[in-house]
Amino acid sequence: MALFKKRPAGKPGEWYYCLKHGTVEEGPQCRAADRFGPYATREEASRAMDTAREREAEWREDPRWNDGKGGGAGAGEG
């Protein structure tokens, strides 16, 4: 019998997007490895996948990480 029950990190009032279930949740529900967040509002959390896609596109075009071959960091090496 375990002495301490392992609980997901987080607290009520923080919003997360659960990657496993595809849902928005408040506070600690799913494990941290399965979620994005915390976000300040439910609306922000509901846009988590859109935000991730937008940031990924920005990073792809960032000259600090892009060698000009369209593959991002490390493209063309090897």
Beta strands, then each sheet from edge to edge (+ up, - down):
strand 1: 15-18
strand 2: 23-26
strand 3: 35-39
sheet 1: 2+ 1- 3+
end
